[in-house]
Amino acid sequence: MPDRTRTVVMTGATSGIGAYALAHLMARAGTRAIIGARPSSTRPALDGVQVLPLDLSSLSAVREFAAAVLARLDGEPIDMLVLNAGAQFLNTSARSAEGYELAFAVNHLAHYLLARLLLPGVAQGGRIVLTTSDTHDPRIFRSAPARLDVRGWAQAPGSAASAYAASKLGNLLTAEAIAALPQTAERQITTIAYNPGLTAGTGLSRAFPRPLRLAMSALRPVFRLLSRLRPQLYMNTPEHAGEILAQLADGTLTPPAGHVYASLVRGQLAYPDPSTLAQDPAAREELWRESADLTGLPSR
Ligand SMILES: NC(=O)c1ccc[n+]([C@@H]2O[C@H](COP(=O)([O-])OP(=O)(O)OC[C@H]3O[C@@H](n4cnc5c(N)ncnc54)[C@H](OP(=O)(O)O)[C@@H]3O)[C@@H](O)[C@H]2O)c1
């Protein structure tokens, strides 16, 4: 990381894992952050953090945010681009401003667009982290996609669980695609897709009934026991998942060469292979092309 003031641009910094990650990043002197947040979001009370309006459910709002960030930076590069925001819904009936299924639009399409609009502003040697989930993987989560269907996902996937899993596959394939771009290699940009793993106590499950959310947190020891058989059931804390996100963003932790996927497995950072689909270069390219079309960008 540079000697000059380092700059973080971040989504999803107002709650849960991202709020802890931002606090870790800002604890180092000489760091400034520009975060995107909805009007209703809790503002972080941290020196050096500027908040710009961002609602990821609207692609035009994403474009306005990206333009405002670049104007605010005034030519200064982005050292860390952390695309962490995410949402989960009870069904797939809600739509984004452009009419796309909301989980896919907020989690994937908005971040795909933002990553592409801000990529030219990322520093030489900079880092990009997208928060994904192991729910993208059919070996781990029954509702995860086994084949690519970007257009279908944008319209009306079956269940809320499959919509969320598809959106998180979108984050992972986007990270893989960015890492494969010649310009990111030339500029020595590191791109990471981070799975924090099951993490109770964040706002992600806010759409679910309160008794269910309370039961999940209370059952942490039971989940930890079950995780001996199924590691994905290990329940992390937002503090720990946020600290690891910050360390991946600032380069304290970095994946081995050739790895994009970084995953908390039973609380420890590991670099397992993602799903078969997430490793498929043809899927990566198709996702990139289709997402470009859906967000109104050229494919290159
Ligand atoms: N918790 C888990 O078990 C788990 C597991 C795997 C992956 N993840 C991923 O981890 C990331 C962080 O989730 P979390 O668990 O920390 O949940 P969280 O506490 O709900 O945080 C989500 C963040 O995303 C922001 N966000 C949601 N919708 C938005 C929108 N339309 N426009 C702008 N910002 C929006 C939220 O802003 P507000 O403050 O305005 O709500 C919040 O800052 C997500 O990408 C999630 O998919 C979580």
The ligand as a MOL file (V3000), in Angstrom:
LIG
                    3D

  0  0  0     0  0            999 V3000
M  V30 BEGIN CTAB
M  V30 COUNTS 48 52 0 0 0
M  V30 BEGIN ATOM
M  V30 1 N -24.3020 -12.8670 6.9260 0
M  V30 2 C -24.0250 -13.9780 6.2580 0
M  V30 3 O -24.3070 -15.1190 6.7160 0
M  V30 4 C -23.3300 -13.9130 4.9200 0
M  V30 5 C -22.8060 -15.0920 4.3610 0
M  V30 6 C -22.1890 -15.0290 3.1230 0
M  V30 7 C -22.0890 -13.8250 2.4590 0
M  V30 8 N -22.6020 -12.6900 3.0160 0 CHG=1
M  V30 9 C -22.4840 -11.4190 2.2760 0
M  V30 10 O -21.8110 -10.4780 3.0980 0
M  V30 11 C -22.1560 -9.1560 2.6690 0
M  V30 12 C -22.5060 -8.3140 3.8830 0
M  V30 13 O -23.6870 -8.8330 4.4680 0
M  V30 14 P -24.0210 -8.7590 6.0200 0
M  V30 15 O -24.2850 -10.1410 6.4570 0
M  V30 16 O -23.0240 -7.9470 6.7420 0 CHG=-1
M  V30 17 O -25.4570 -8.0410 5.9710 0
M  V30 18 P -25.9490 -6.5930 6.3930 0
M  V30 19 O -25.6140 -6.3190 7.8120 0
M  V30 20 O -27.3880 -6.5620 6.0010 0
M  V30 21 O -25.1380 -5.6060 5.4590 0
M  V30 22 C -25.5160 -5.4070 4.1190 0
M  V30 23 C -25.0160 -4.0650 3.6370 0
M  V30 24 O -25.4820 -3.8650 2.2770 0
M  V30 25 C -26.1650 -2.6270 2.2060 0
M  V30 26 N -27.2390 -2.6640 1.2180 0
M  V30 27 C -28.2390 -3.5870 1.0970 0
M  V30 28 N -29.0770 -3.2370 0.1080 0
M  V30 29 C -28.6170 -2.0680 -0.4070 0
M  V30 30 C -29.0660 -1.1930 -1.4290 0
M  V30 31 N -30.1800 -1.4390 -2.1520 0
M  V30 32 N -28.3470 -0.0850 -1.6890 0
M  V30 33 C -27.2360 0.2180 -0.9810 0
M  V30 34 N -26.7580 -0.5630 0.0060 0
M  V30 35 C -27.4480 -1.6880 0.3000 0
M  V30 36 C -26.7410 -2.4270 3.6040 0
M  V30 37 O -27.0730 -1.0630 3.7730 0
M  V30 38 P -28.1420 -0.5960 4.9040 0
M  V30 39 O -27.3350 -0.2740 6.1010 0
M  V30 40 O -28.7990 0.5950 4.2580 0
M  V30 41 O -29.0920 -1.7250 5.1010 0
M  V30 42 C -25.5710 -2.8890 4.4560 0
M  V30 43 O -24.5880 -1.8910 4.5580 0
M  V30 44 C -23.3210 -9.3220 1.6750 0
M  V30 45 O -22.8140 -9.2110 0.3510 0
M  V30 46 C -23.7980 -10.7460 1.9240 0
M  V30 47 O -24.3980 -11.3090 0.7680 0
M  V30 48 C -23.2060 -12.6880 4.2380 0
M  V30 END ATOM
M  V30 BEGIN BOND
M  V30 1 1 1 2
M  V30 2 2 2 3
M  V30 3 1 2 4
M  V30 4 1 4 5
M  V30 5 2 4 48
M  V30 6 2 5 6
M  V30 7 1 6 7
M  V30 8 2 7 8
M  V30 9 1 8 9
M  V30 10 1 8 48
M  V30 11 1 9 10
M  V30 12 1 9 46
M  V30 13 1 10 11
M  V30 14 1 11 12
M  V30 15 1 11 44
M  V30 16 1 12 13
M  V30 17 1 13 14
M  V30 18 2 14 15
M  V30 19 1 14 16
M  V30 20 1 14 17
M  V30 21 1 17 18
M  V30 22 2 18 19
M  V30 23 1 18 20
M  V30 24 1 18 21
M  V30 25 1 21 22
M  V30 26 1 22 23
M  V30 27 1 23 24
M  V30 28 1 23 42
M  V30 29 1 24 25
M  V30 30 1 25 26
M  V30 31 1 25 36
M  V30 32 1 26 27
M  V30 33 1 26 35
M  V30 34 2 27 28
M  V30 35 1 28 29
M  V30 36 1 29 30
M  V30 37 2 29 35
M  V30 38 1 30 31
M  V30 39 2 30 32
M  V30 40 1 32 33
M  V30 41 2 33 34
M  V30 42 1 34 35
M  V30 43 1 36 37
M  V30 44 1 36 42
M  V30 45 1 37 38
M  V30 46 2 38 39
M  V30 47 1 38 40
M  V30 48 1 38 41
M  V30 49 1 42 43
M  V30 50 1 44 45
M  V30 51 1 44 46
M  V30 52 1 46 47
M  V30 END BOND
M  V30 END CTAB
M  END
